[in-house]
Amino acid sequence: MLGGPEATATMSRAHAEIERLAGRVAAHVSLADAQGALGPEQLEDLRACLYGLHTVLRLHFTQEEENYFSLAP
């Protein structure tokens, strides 16, 4: 059934990973805001979070498009 819970069940792990990485980015932003700048110890993890988030989002959007086009007439 389109729009039912099973429609997005296969991508729920991607949603969880997107939320996890976005939370880590938000934590870095919050810490940088409180300190007035990014700390040098944050740079490597922030970069990893951003690259990871970019990769997961690209894969996720590709999967969504494939699922959508498989339903289109």
C-alpha positions, 0 to 999 in steps of 0.5 A: 500500500502506497503511503503505509508504514511498509512503504518507508520501512526499507529506508528506516535505517537510512533515516536513522543514520541521517538523524544521527549524523545531523545530530552530531553536526548540530552538536558541533555547531552548538559547541562552536557557537558557545565557544565563539569558534570551531575548536581544532579538535572538532574539525576532523569529526565535523568533516567526517560527519559532513562527508558521511551525511552527504553520502547517506543523503545521496544514496537515500535520495537515489533510492527514493527516486528508484522506488518512485519511478518503479511505481510510475506508469 
